[in-house]
Amino acid sequence: MASAAAAAAAEWEAAARKVLVARKPCFGLPTACPTCLPVFLYLRMAQVPFDIHVDTNFPDADHIPYVEFGDCVAFNNEKGGVIEYLKDEKIVDLNSNHPSVSSTDVLETKAMVSTWLADALLYDLWVVSDGSIANDIYFSDLAWPIGKILHWKKTRHVKQLLGITKLNAAEKEEEIYRKASAAYDSLSIRLGDQVFLFDNSPTDVDALFLGHALFVLNALPDTSVLRGTLQKHDNLVRFAEHHKVQLLETSSSSSSGLGSSPSPSSSTPRRRPSSDQSYKPKPRTKKERTEEEKKFRRRAKYFLATQLVAVLVFLSLMGGVDSSELDDDDGLDYED
């Protein structure tokens, strides 16, 4: 393991170019995906230059975001995600700058952001929202039937994940917002008048919460309960606005590309990207593909095939159903 980590770190240092693959920008954010934005901010906080490439081919895939460097790739759905991998492999570890800070405090605060606030954001985005925000982020490049089906599918998945049924919907909503409010209260007390949550430099928790706060303040509507709850805490709003200027507006005006980062990630072999800004891979020389490459290609083909089947099913079996019915739960009890 140590030798693998050392090899990954060496690959990261040797890579002339790092590329963050994320979902498209929207709402004044470099990427409007709530999962991609913290990774973007983490790399920016680490002052790592990187390019950003927008992927619209896999709107519901969980391997996005991912970071390519040299011949390696760090996927979101492997080894705890991109940030965790970069930390574990000692590639980019912002937390190492805080030897005097209790690791327990950091982990407890991170758990609160990653559960209570993440759940509340999922609820607002996929259950409360009319679907327009999610459509702008994930499905606007797809044909209407595919986008509608994928949105309906994701909404059902989120309800199952949060344990929401027709019978407990009101109680679950109250619980979700109560926990989010408690999390904001705790973060507001911890932040105080500081620039960062812990001491005078960032941690991964700062990146996670900043990504959450920027999305809530910029993407969610004025009527959002979650947005209104966050705006009750002036210091949290100032935290988001200050770092938005420092990490997004100032950085983008002083550099032509969108950053790079200092550590290796997953060990999936990839060809090194070309040096032009549009991110087009160099032509590959003929060679036998690795098992990981074959697996990735099979997943891509499977994804395209399933979407085609979804369209055919929609047109043949659901064409006569009113669109409002797709927003319902189809009468299914998720406790079954």
GUVEXGU-510276 format. One line per 2 residues: number of its first residue (from 0); their letters; for each residue x, y, z of C-alpha. Coordinates in steps of 0.2 Angstrom, whole numbers. Layout:
REM residues N
NUM = a = X Y Z; ...
//
This chain:
REM residues 336
0 = ma = 0 0 0; 14 12 4
2 = sa = 23 9 -12; 6 11 -22
4 = aa = 3 28 -13; 21 34 -16
6 = aa = 19 29 -35; 2 39 -35
8 = aa = 10 54 -27; 25 53 -39
10 = ew = 12 52 -54; 3 67 -47
12 = ea = 19 77 -46; 25 72 -63
14 = aa = 8 76 -72; 9 92 -82
16 = rk = -9 94 -81; -23 89 -69
18 = vl = -41 89 -75; -57 89 -65
20 = va = -71 81 -74; -88 89 -67
22 = rk = -105 94 -72; -109 110 -81
24 = pc = -108 127 -73; -125 136 -69
26 = fg = -132 149 -56; -115 158 -57
28 = lp = -105 143 -51; -91 135 -60
30 = ta = -100 118 -58; -118 118 -52
32 = cp = -117 100 -46; -118 99 -26
34 = tc = -106 84 -27; -93 92 -39
36 = lp = -92 109 -31; -84 104 -15
38 = vf = -70 95 -25; -68 111 -36
40 = ly = -66 121 -20; -55 109 -11
42 = lr = -42 110 -26; -44 129 -26
44 = ma = -41 130 -7; -25 119 -10
46 = qv = -19 132 -23; -18 118 -36
48 = pf = -19 123 -54; -31 112 -64
50 = di = -42 112 -79; -61 108 -79
52 = hv = -70 97 -91; -89 96 -92
54 = dt = -96 79 -94; -114 79 -100
56 = nf = -114 60 -106; -118 52 -89
58 = pd = -131 63 -80; -135 51 -67
60 = ad = -118 42 -65; -110 42 -47
62 = hi = -92 41 -54; -93 60 -57
64 = py = -84 71 -52; -67 63 -55
66 = ve = -49 70 -57; -37 64 -71
68 = fg = -19 66 -69; -5 58 -79
70 = dc = -11 41 -82; -22 40 -67
72 = va = -40 44 -62; -48 47 -45
74 = fn = -67 43 -46; -80 50 -34
76 = ne = -88 32 -31; -71 24 -26
78 = kg = -61 25 -10; -73 37 -2
80 = gv = -72 50 -16; -60 61 -23
82 = ie = -56 72 -8; -54 57 4
84 = yl = -43 48 -9; -31 63 -10
86 = kd = -30 65 8; -28 46 12
88 = ek = -14 45 -1; -5 60 6
90 = iv = -7 69 -10; -17 85 -6
92 = dl = -22 85 13; -27 102 19
94 = ns = -31 94 37; -12 91 39
96 = nh = -10 109 41; -19 108 58
98 = ps = -9 97 70; -16 106 85
100 = vs = -34 104 80; -43 89 88
102 = st = -46 77 74; -62 72 83
104 = dv = -69 90 81; -65 89 63
106 = le = -73 72 60; -89 77 70
108 = tk = -91 93 61; -88 84 44
110 = am = -101 71 48; -114 84 52
112 = vs = -111 93 35; -110 76 26
114 = tw = -126 69 34; -139 82 40
116 = la = -135 96 28; -132 84 13
118 = da = -149 76 17; -158 93 18
120 = ll = -150 98 1; -155 82 -7
122 = yd = -173 84 0; -174 102 -6
124 = lw = -167 98 -23; -176 82 -28
126 = vv = -192 82 -17; -197 100 -13
128 = sd = -191 108 -29; -202 108 -45
130 = gs = -188 100 -54; -182 115 -64
132 = ia = -166 116 -54; -161 98 -56
134 = nd = -165 99 -74; -154 113 -77
136 = iy = -139 104 -69; -142 86 -75
138 = fs = -154 84 -89; -156 99 -99
140 = dl = -145 91 -113; -156 76 -114
142 = aw = -172 73 -124; -187 77 -114
144 = pi = -193 58 -111; -176 53 -105
146 = gk = -174 68 -93; -191 66 -86
148 = il = -189 48 -82; -172 50 -75
150 = hw = -178 64 -64; -193 53 -58
152 = kk = -181 39 -55; -169 50 -44
154 = tr = -183 57 -34; -190 40 -29
156 = hv = -172 35 -25; -170 50 -14
158 = kq = -186 47 -5; -181 29 -2
160 = ll = -164 35 4; -171 47 16
162 = gi = -185 35 22; -199 45 16
164 = tk = -216 37 13; -234 44 10
166 = ln = -238 41 28; -223 50 36
168 = aa = -219 63 24; -224 78 35
170 = ek = -214 71 50; -199 67 39
172 = ee = -199 85 32; -199 92 50
174 = ei = -185 81 55; -174 85 40
176 = yr = -176 104 42; -174 103 61
178 = ka = -157 94 59; -151 106 46
180 = sa = -156 121 57; -146 113 72
182 = ay = -131 110 60; -131 128 55
184 = ds = -132 134 73; -117 123 77
186 = ls = -107 129 62; -111 147 66
188 = ir = -105 145 84; -89 136 78
190 = lg = -85 149 64; -88 164 75
192 = dq = -78 179 67; -65 168 59
194 = vf = -61 166 41; -61 147 42
196 = lf = -69 134 53; -53 128 61
198 = dn = -39 140 65; -33 151 51
200 = sp = -32 140 36; -44 128 27
202 = td = -49 110 30; -59 98 19
204 = vd = -74 103 30; -72 121 24
206 = al = -73 115 6; -88 103 10
208 = fl = -98 117 19; -93 130 7
210 = gh = -99 120 -8; -116 117 1
212 = al = -118 135 6; -114 142 -11
214 = fv = -126 130 -19; -140 134 -7
216 = ln = -138 153 -8; -136 153 -27
218 = al = -146 139 -34; -161 137 -22
220 = pd = -176 149 -24; -180 162 -12
222 = ts = -195 152 -6; -183 138 0
224 = vl = -184 133 18; -166 128 18
226 = rg = -160 144 11; -170 154 23
228 = tl = -163 145 38; -145 147 32
230 = qk = -148 166 29; -152 168 47
232 = hd = -134 166 51; -125 181 45
234 = nl = -107 175 48; -111 159 38
236 = vr = -117 170 23; -102 181 25
238 = fa = -91 165 25; -99 160 8
240 = eh = -98 177 0; -80 180 6
242 = hk = -73 163 -1; -84 165 -17
244 = vq = -74 181 -21; -57 174 -16
246 = ll = -59 156 -24; -70 159 -39
248 = et = -71 177 -44; -53 183 -40
250 = ss = -45 167 -46; -54 166 -62
252 = ss = -50 184 -66; -31 181 -63
254 = ss = -29 164 -72; -35 158 -89
256 = gl = -38 140 -84; -48 133 -69
258 = gs = -34 126 -58; -24 110 -55
260 = sp = -20 100 -40; -6 92 -30
262 = sp = -9 73 -27; -12 57 -36
264 = ss = -28 48 -35; -35 31 -42
266 = st = -24 20 -52; -35 18 -67
268 = pr = -24 20 -83; -28 34 -94
270 = rr = -20 43 -108; -13 60 -104
272 = ps = -24 74 -110; -18 86 -123
274 = sd = -12 104 -118; -26 113 -127
276 = qs = -40 121 -117; -54 111 -124
278 = yk = -48 95 -117; -46 83 -132
280 = pk = -36 67 -128; -21 64 -139
282 = pr = -23 50 -152; -20 33 -144
284 = tk = -7 21 -151; -14 4 -153
286 = ke = -12 -7 -137; -22 -19 -127
288 = rt = -34 -11 -116; -33 -14 -97
290 = ee = -47 -23 -87; -52 -6 -80
292 = ek = -53 2 -97; -64 -13 -103
294 = kf = -75 -12 -88; -77 7 -90
296 = rr = -82 5 -109; -94 -9 -104
298 = ra = -102 3 -92; -104 17 -105
300 = ky = -112 5 -117; -124 -2 -104
302 = fl = -129 16 -99; -133 21 -117
304 = at = -143 5 -120; -153 7 -104
306 = ql = -157 25 -109; -163 19 -126
308 = va = -174 5 -118; -181 18 -106
310 = vl = -186 29 -120; -195 15 -129
312 = vf = -204 9 -113; -209 27 -110
314 = ls = -216 29 -127; -224 12 -128
316 = lm = -231 10 -110; -232 27 -103
318 = gg = -236 39 -117; -254 40 -112
320 = vd = -250 45 -94; -251 63 -89
322 = ss = -234 71 -84; -241 75 -67
324 = el = -243 57 -63; -224 54 -65
326 = dd = -221 67 -51; -231 56 -40
328 = dd = -225 41 -31; -235 29 -41
330 = gl = -244 23 -26; -229 13 -20
332 = dy = -225 12 -1; -206 12 1
334 = ed = -208 2 17; -213 -13 7
//
